[in-house]
Amino acid sequence: MAHHPRPDRERARRQVERHAFEVGPALPSRPLTPFEQQLLDGTAVVVTDVAPMETAIYQVTPSVGEYRLSGR
C-alpha cells in the first residue's frame, strides 16, 4: 500500500465527477417472474387485510407508561 502524505485534489475531483451523474440502477430492471408477481400481489393483499386489525389492536393496548390490572 502506497503512502500518500496529502490527499490528491485532482484525483478526488475526478472521482466525484465520475459518480456525480449516476441515477438509479446501472441495468434496466428485468420483468418479474409469475411467481414473483404472485408473491408481490399476495403481500399487498395481506397488508390491506391487516390494517383494520392493527387499528383495533392499538385501541385495546395500553399507551406507553399506562398500567392496567389483569381482570383474571
C-alpha positions as MATLAB code, in Angstrom:
seq = 'MAHHPRPDRERARRQVERHAFEVGPALPSRPLTPFEQQLLDGTAVVVTDVAPMETAIYQVTPSVGEYRLSGR';
ca = [
       0.000    0.000    0.000;
       1.446    3.335   -1.040;
       1.814    6.195    1.382;
       0.188    9.465    0.286;
       1.165   12.319    2.613;
      -1.575   14.638    1.278;
      -4.889   13.931   -0.449;
      -4.762   14.478   -4.193;
      -7.417   17.091   -5.055;
      -7.478   16.266   -8.748;
      -7.986   12.564   -8.086;
     -10.829   13.321   -5.671;
     -12.452   15.757   -8.145;
     -12.300   13.181  -10.956;
     -13.805   10.546   -8.692;
     -16.695   12.822   -7.719;
     -17.310   13.785  -11.353;
     -17.251   10.147  -12.394;
     -20.076    9.277   -9.987;
     -21.954   12.593   -9.918;
     -24.447   11.749  -12.658;
     -25.307    8.170  -11.694;
     -29.037    7.868  -11.145;
     -30.769    4.594  -10.418;
     -29.539    1.124  -11.264;
     -26.956    0.663  -13.986;
     -29.049   -2.004  -15.732;
     -32.738   -1.794  -16.621;
     -34.941   -3.804  -14.292;
     -35.986   -7.222  -15.524;
     -39.645   -8.266  -15.716;
     -40.967  -10.163  -12.723;
     -41.495  -13.899  -12.994;
     -45.072  -15.136  -12.466;
     -44.092  -16.403   -9.006;
     -42.559  -13.049   -8.021;
     -45.655  -11.187   -9.285;
     -47.936  -13.537   -7.321;
     -45.810  -13.018   -4.201;
     -45.934   -9.232   -4.617;
     -49.715   -9.248   -5.131;
     -50.224  -11.543   -2.132;
     -48.141   -9.280    0.079;
     -50.247   -6.279   -0.950;
     -53.449   -8.153   -0.076;
     -52.093   -9.140    3.341;
     -51.130   -5.544    4.114;
     -54.607   -4.237    3.233;
     -56.317   -7.034    5.234;
     -54.201   -6.438    8.343;
     -54.765   -2.659    8.548;
     -58.206   -2.820   10.291;
     -56.921   -5.450   12.731;
     -53.923   -3.252   13.548;
     -56.227   -0.330   14.345;
     -58.290   -2.499   16.692;
     -55.167   -3.735   18.497;
     -53.944   -0.167   19.047;
     -57.311    0.739   20.607;
     -57.119   -2.169   23.082;
     -53.463   -1.943   24.118;
     -52.491    0.490   26.865;
     -50.444    3.541   25.986;
     -46.806    3.831   26.993;
     -46.452    4.260   30.753;
     -50.022    3.155   31.462;
     -50.520    0.080   33.663;
     -53.682   -1.990   33.605;
     -54.504   -4.631   36.186;
     -55.396   -8.034   34.892;
     -59.073   -8.932   35.180;
     -58.311  -12.596   35.863;
];
